[in-house]
Amino acid sequence: MTRVEAINIKDGEKDTHRMMAEIGRRARQATPALASSSTETRNTALTAAANALRACEATLLEANEKDMKACQTQGLSGAMLDRLKLNPERVEGMAKGLEDIAALADPLGSVIAQWQQPNGLEISRVRVPLGVIGIIYESRPNVTADAGALCLKSGNAVILRGGSESFHSSRAIHACLIEGLKQAGLPEQAIQIVPTTDRAAVGAMLKDMADYIDVIIPRGGKNLIARVQTDARIPVMGHLEGLCHIYIDHASDIKMAKEIVVNAKMRRTGICGAVETILIDRAALSTHATPIIDALIAAGCEVRGGDDVQSINSKIVPATEADWTTEYLDAIVSVRAVDGVEGAIKHIETYGSNHTESIITDDPSTAEKFLNDLDSAIVMHNVSTQFADGGEFGMGAEIGIATGKLHARGPVGAEQLTSYKYVVRGSGQIRP
Amino acid sequence: MTRVEAINIKDGEKDTHRMMAEIGRRARQATPALASSSTETRNTALTAAANALRACEATLLEANEKDMKACQTQGLSGAMLDRLKLNPERVEGMAKGLEDIAALADPLGSVIAQWQQPNGLEISRVRVPLGVIGIIYESRPNVTADAGALCLKSGNAVILRGGSESFHSSRAIHACLIEGLKQAGLPEQAIQIVPTTDRAAVGAMLKDMADYIDVIIPRGGKNLIARVQTDARIPVMGHLEGLCHIYIDHASDIKMAKEIVVNAKMRRTGICGAVETILIDRAALSTHATPIIDALIAAGCEVRGGDDVQSINSKIVPATEADWTTEYLDAIVSVRAVDGVEGAIKHIETYGSNHTESIITDDPSTAEKFLNDLDSAIVMHNVSTQFADGGEFGMGAEIGIATGKLHARGPVGAEQLTSYKYVVRGSGQIRP
């Protein structure tokens, strides 16, 4: 990044745009070498970067300490500080993450489909990188390692733009990724990090870099996503919030329903697969509602209830309309009664974010209705929504869960960061 | 469309936007019925629409006559008028096209992948419609039938916005598609056509209908594509121009090279797979250039030559820099010498549109270099570029050739108009 930093950015926005264009040009320059690099070369870079992370633990923790101090001064919340925090275990986790990505199958070059036409043309559809990916993310520094590594694995150049809170941590992690690229003989421009916290850099990525960036992947809260969707002039692979629902049908096992609900809410409250609203079949109110709500409250969860469930436990807080559209990412859940699976589908279509929804029922036809009719990226039957994760799907590491319908849906791993091209082999065919 | 037409659009843009929002709402309403419709129902609608086209031939020709007269008054070019013209053969061609689409395999509901995780989760990736597709196209009236039918086949609602030149023809064709929907019991809102030539309708589709339209597919010339790329606030499946290249290697059969080049240019000059630039290996200038250029000129093609080839035939017009970036769509071709396959790749990377490129060579390693290194949607070896077509690929009808890298690349047929969702079946699994 030395040359980039040498550009004078004191003159503000104009120079930031100039610097971003330069970063874009470099990323584009790196794409042919990445596209034609061998599986071994890319994996060497990943394992070398993992070793660099381990070797630089002290430097990483020092950089992180700077970020933590600045954020404490600004009065960031405990949850935010926890996301930002690095410690030896988390550094080892990042290193291990890179090794796991190295161990994944190479998506590039694989022949997705192949056929011969009656005139002798041999047509194959071959996986190729997307090109240059722009990732705009918030404070978690490990995204720098994960996202950089997944883009490298899939042969893409990447421009990383992390949150200002993790500025020093992300740059220290980035230096380790560069070390990996160097050791593998890959261009350093393959993984670039925007060396400024100036918000104009995000504007440049979204609006002015269509020639350099093939797709933008935003990872963060509502405000970031909203800005990206409003401003982007280039394709965006959308990762909306995870307003996940579980519907408890009357024909369900109470114990299974209770265990799944408590797990889906409380195992980890801050991930996008955490359930936010529980819909209980009105026909199951007298049997299922009490044990489920009591279990949630006993597990330390605040329950916000609709009119039909408020009398079940004195600790239930009355829910307002806003609760049905709120991704709490916290130990809070909203609960309401619905008229069977049809009512559940209607509620989810009205308030959901098309991320992940699960039905708990023993009735196969009710389950099929739910699975077929809902238009979410992931629909589940008798499963905790916390399984909405690339690793749990057996797909390896992921950048996130895509909620749009274009290109990729659900977990976005290395394979989802690729495109394809058609290769047609002939023997002189001309079209009649 | 009766209710839409009842909206007063005399008050201009504001009412056009209101009307477009209403069209969007209706399209969205139609999506559940389409997504859950059976293969038979959708195919019934398609064959009924084909019959309606045949039955309404007189009405269609009458509507087309109105369009033709208006365009003759405006002094449109002969090529434009030919694209607009309907006659009994072309009506039959459209009807046959709908029947061909009905005969294609149904992309919906097919299980793309299925696996079981060690914890017993059964995960499947199932094909689903995209939702609502907006198609903005220029004057060819048959796009109304083709695009409407492909969207219906793939379970999508569609909003068609054709060029003003074909306004009456497109509406008459649309009425036949509606007849098909009615006969199959599908909602009429599944295929809507914008009932105004007001350009504000395009603005509304691109900027204000993100809640109603999942993807915009533009089909048309440079100006249309440029407007869509500048204004769109929703995903666009790009169909850029087809600035196709053929590279003639020194190690190639002269007769094959000559036949392919003449076919690729002259079979039909107005399609996106027509070649626009011929790159001749400098080492083949003395052997290949003369027979190829003479054959093109003999076939009635204007040849615009770079410095190195101008002396070959007195009819060669000197090429300017602009020729290397021009999609002629006419009996004109640019020709230049390049330094081997590396030079060809460099030229194509500099001037190409990532559509379709072909190499003519007998050397397998030279061919592989060309096929691997170029980043175009379709790369070919010893084949005429005019094969760049969904039908010729065995994929059935297509909306066009996508040149972007997101979602679909190359021919966009019914399958490319779908997305997928993950269905996860369990037995009470909670995440550890």
Interface residues (C-beta under 8 A of the other chain):
Chain A: T31 P32 A35 S36 W115 Q117 L121 I123 R125 V128 L130 G131 A210 D214 V215 Q229 T230 R233 P235 V236 M237 D253 M256 E259 I260 N263 A264 R267 A367 L371 N372 D373 D375 S376 A377 I378 V379 M380 H381 N382 V383 S384 Q386 F387 E392 F393 G394 G404 K405 L406 H407 R409 G410 S419 Y420 K421 Y422 V423 V424 R425 G426 S427 G428 Q429 I430 R431
Chain B: T31 P32 A35 S36 W115 Q117 L121 I123 R125 V128 L130 G131 A210 D214 V215 Q229 T230 R233 P235 V236 M237 D253 M256 E259 I260 N263 A264 R267 A367 L371 N372 D373 D375 S376 A377 I378 V379 M380 H381 N382 V383 S384 Q386 F387 E392 F393 G394 G404 K405 L406 H407 R409 G410 S419 Y420 K421 Y422 V423 V424 R425 G426 S427 G428 Q429 I430 R431
